[in-house]
């Protein structure tokens, strides 16, 4: 029998084997975690279905893509969305307004579009339509159309109204706006056209090595992109905002720039002028929010929105424009919010019902 002892692997070899085992184990864990969370390669490579809902426009930047559908699993928090031939969320409408129809366009961002609404008919514009038609005068049918576009501020909606929406001859517009403007207002280096924050639509192109690694090594995707949806190539913020835009953020609890607020109301004033110039009734609205649902890592726009709401009534009186008091009715109902500003189906229903009640109180849209 030999007295020779078994030879140990060199330290470098043992380290290499341990590293390979750790990497393989980590890769398996990462893929299992992603599978349970519903994250596929599209999550990291830019296959965001939300971006497929838009097409480029030379003057506005981007507009809703007409005749586009997205059918998600509603029970799992997905949405059923149809963008009609005019690019509005909801059913098809005739370009020429039929006799007896009172047409109302609701303008805004994702809170109007209904990022928390499961179906087109559960968005606040369609719930407003439902409640208005319950009290419609004889011979009148209300058609309320969802012209909300994710990411739009008053800058985009000013152009959108002038270049596209007036062509369809609405009788009235309802403007529900604050949060998207607040992001630009609370950014350092403020410019009145918001170009300190916004840019022309820019798609990030991955270099071949980066794309290969993301496709084949999930740990690499985690290390370079993380698992926050807002940090992914496909996130809608990526093509809309300047690089590292979050670094420009100044929390609103440290002060709300007066210049930015003035620009917001200047844009509203111009939208009012455009509407009146086309015989359209402009209607403003305060903006509802839930402070308790703001997450610690969310950008802070709460005071900005509060200041906008505070100034809305005197501004409306000066312009001779009615205001729907949505914030006053919904701010205390945080159970109806998905986050600090987006409402679920029940919240959208209360929004629509409140807007209809306010319209009747104010005698708007032919109501008495």
N, C-alpha and C positions, 0 to 999 in steps of 0.2 A: 504494500500500500504506500502510495506516495505521500510525503509530508508537505507537498507543495500546496499553498493556500490559494483559494480562488482569487483571480485578479479582479480588482475593482475598476469600473469604468473611470476614465479620467474625468475630473471635475467639469471640464468644459462639455464633455459628452452628456453627462448627467444633467447639466443645466439646459442643454439644447433639448433633450428629451422632455424635461419638465416644462420647458417653454412651449414646445409643440403641443403637449397634452393640454396645457392651460389654454392655448389659443383655440384648439379644436373644441374644447369644452365650452369656452366662452362663445364661440361661433354658434354652437348648437343652442346654448341658452338664449343668445340674442335672437336667433330665428324663431325659437319657441315663443319668446316674449312678444315678438312682432306679430306672429301668427295669432296669438290670443288677443292682441290689441287691434287686429285688422289692418296692420301696416304691411303693404306690399312694396315691391320695387317702385311702383308709381309714386308712392309717398316720397321717396328720396330723389327720383329722377324727373319730377316735374309733371307727372300725369294727373294734375289736379283737375277734376271734372268741372270745378267752378270756373276755371280760366277758359274752358271750352265753351262757356256760355257767352263769351264776348268776341267781338271782332274789332279790328283797328279802325279808327276814324281820323282823318287828317287834321281836324280842328278841335275835336273834343278829347282826343286821345284814344278812347275806346267806347263802344256802345254795345248794348245787348245784341247777341246774334239772333236774328229772326228764325222762327220755326225750329226751336231747339228744345229738347226734352231732357230731363234728368229724373230717373225713377229709382229712388233709393228705398231701402227697407225701412218703412215708417216705424215699425215696432222697435227697430234698433236705433232710432233717432235720425233716420234718413228723411228725404223729402221727395215729393212728387212735384216737379216744376215743368210747366209748359210756357215757353216764350212764344207769343203769337207772331203773325206775319209783320206786325209793327214793332216787334221787339219788347212788348210789354208782357209781364207775367200775368197769365190768365187766359181766358178763352178768346177766340177770334172775335174781332169787332169790325164792322164795315167802316171803310175810310169815310164815306159820306154818312153823316149822322142822320138816322131815320127820323121822320116826323114824330113829335111827341116825346122824344128822348132828350133828357137833360144830362149832358155829358160832363163828368168831373174827372180831372186828372190829378192823381196824388203824386207829388214829386218829393224825392228825398234820396237817402242812401239805403243801406242794407236793412235799416229799421222799417223802412217803407216797403222795400222789396219783400221782406219777411224772412230773414235768415233763421228765425226760430219757428216759423210756421210750417207745418207738415205738408200742407196742400195749398194750391192756389186759392181755393175758396175760403181758407182759414186766415188769410192775410188781412190786415186791418182795412185796406181799401175795399175788399170784397165784403167784409162784415159791415162796413159803412154802407155799401150799396144795399145790402139786405135790410138794414134798419131804416134807411131812407125810403125804400119801397114799401115798407110796412105802413108808412104815413104819407105816401105820395098823394098829391092832389089828383082829382079826376082827370084822366087823359094824359097823365105824365108818368113816364118810366125813367127811373134813375139808372144811369150807366156810370159806374165808378171804376176807373182803370188804373192799374198799378204801374206807374212810371218810375218807381224806385229803381236805382241802379247801385249795386254794391260799390262802395268807395267814392261815390259822387259827393262833392261838396257844393256850396252855392256857386262856385266858379263853373264847374261842369254843368250844373243845372241851369245856370243863366244861358249858356250857349245851347244846351239841349232844348230848352224852351223855345229860343229864337229860331234855331235852324231846323227843328224837326216837329216839335209838339204842336206849335200853333197851326200847322198845316192840317190838323185833324179837327180843328174848330171846337175845342172844348168850351163849355159855358162857364166853367170855373176851374181853378186850380187850387189845391191845398198843398202848402209847403210845410214839410215836417223835417227840419234840418237843425243840426247843431254839432254833433259829435265829430263828423269828418272835418268840418272847419276847425274844430277845437284842436285837432292834431297839428294843423299848420300854425294856428295862433300860438300854441304853446311850444313852438320850436324856435331855437336861437337863429339869428340871422334873418328875421322875418322880412318877406317881400310881399307886397299887396297882391301879386298874381300867384302866390303860393309856390313859386318855382324854387324857393329855398328847401322845399320838401318834396314837391312833385316833379316828375320828369316824364319825357315821352316814353311810351311803352318800350321797355327794353328787356329782351329775353336773355338770360344768362346761358351761355353755351359751355358745356363741360368739355374739358380737354379729354382726348381718348383714354389716357391712363386713368384719370379720375373716374370717368364713366365705367371703365372696365372694373376698377376696384369696387365701386359702389354696387355694380351688378353682381359681383361674385363674392364679396367679403362684407358681411353684414356688420362686423365689428368696425370696419373702416368707415362705413356709413354712419354708425353711431359716433365714432370719434371725430369725424369731420363735419357732421351736420346735426348731431344730437337727435332727439326724438320730439322736439317741440315743433308742431306743425307750422308755426310762424317763421321758423328758421329754414324751412325747406325751399328748394329752388322753385317748386310749383306754387308756393303761396302767392296769393294775389298781390300782397304788398311788394313782392320782389320787383315786378316790372313797373310798378306805379311810383315808388318812392326812391329818393336818392339813396346810395349805399350808406349803410350805418345810420339810417334816419333816426333810430331810437336814441342814438347818442346826442341828438340835438334837443331832446325833450327837456322841458323845464316844467316840473310839477306845478299844477295850478294852485296848490295850497301855498306856494311861494310867491304867488302873484299872477294876475291875469293881464297880459299886455293890452292896454287900451287901444293901441293902433290896430291890433288884430280884430278886436270887437267892432271897431268902426268900419273896417273893411267888410266884415260879415254883414252888417246892416246896410252898407252901401250896395252890396250885391243883391240883397233882398229888395232894396229900393228899385234897382234896375229891373229886377224880375217883375215887380209891380208895374213899372212903366210899360214893359213889353206886353204884359197881360192886358192892361187897360187900352193900349194902342190897338189891340186886336179884339176889343169888346169882350174880354174875358174877366170874370170876377176873381180877383186874387184873395185868398184866405190864408192867414198865417196860423201857426200853432206853437204852443210851448212844447218843450221836449222832455219826456218822462225818463226817469232813471231810478236805479236802486243802488244807493251808496253801499249798502251792506254786502252786495255781491261783487264789488270791485276787489280783485285779487291783489295781493301785495306786489306782484311783479307786473301788474297792468300799468300802462301809462295813465297818468292822473289828469283827467279832463273835467273832474266833477265841478270844481269851482267855475271853470269856463262856461259850462252849461248853465250853472246857476245864474251867472251874470247875464248870459244871453236871455234866459227866461225872465229875469228881473227887468231887463230893458225892452222886452217884446211889447208889453202893453203900451207904454208911452210912445214907442216907435209907431205902433199900429194906429194909435190915436192921431199922431202927427200926419200919417199917410192916409187916414180915413179908411183903414182896412180892418175887417173883423179878425178876431183871434179866437181859436178853439183852445180852451184851457185843459189840455191833455195832461200836462205834468201835475196840475193840482188834483186831478182825479186818480192818477195811477201811481204817483210816487210812493204811496204807502202800501202798495200791493206787491211786495218783493217776491211773493210766491208765484207770481205770473211772469217773472223774468228768468231767462236762461243765464244771463250775465248782467252787468250793470246797466245795459241799455236795450238788449234784444229781448223781445217778449215771445212766449210760447203761444200756442193756439188760444188758450184762455185769455192771455193778455191782449192778443190781437183782437179778440172778440170784444173785450171791455174797451179797448181803444176805439174800435169802430162804433160801438154803442154810444160811448161818450161823445164822439165827434157828431153823431146824428142828433143827440140830445142838445148839444151846443148849437148845432145848425138851426134846430127848431127854436131854441131860446132867442137866437139872434135874427130869426126870420130869413135865413139864407136859402138859396137854391129854390126859391118859390114856395117855401114852407111858411105856414102861418101859426 
